[in-house]
Amino acid sequence: MKKGIHPEYNDVIFWDTSSDFKFMSRSTVSSKEKLKWTDGKEYPVIKIEVSSASHPFFTGKKMFVDTAGRLEKFKKKYEKKA
């Protein structure tokens, strides 16, 4: 690999804010916000809205999260006008 053209690949904590589930993985994404992990070290935190802990396919539960008023926007756009 050429040096200086690839982003840094570091350990990152992903935090599913809808179910308060955290997991560590490696990523090129970084954050200024840090969180202490179970090993006592601090790692950058990336907040996500959906993970395997909150997605209906994996949980078997129907969970509706409307973070930006998507349903209202859809209804307004495709509503029949009489």
Secondary structure, 3 states (H helix, E strand, C coil): CCCCCCCCCEEEEEEECCCCEEEEEEECCCCCCEEECCCCCEEEEEEECCCCCCCHHHHCCCCCCCCCCHHHHHHHHHCCCC
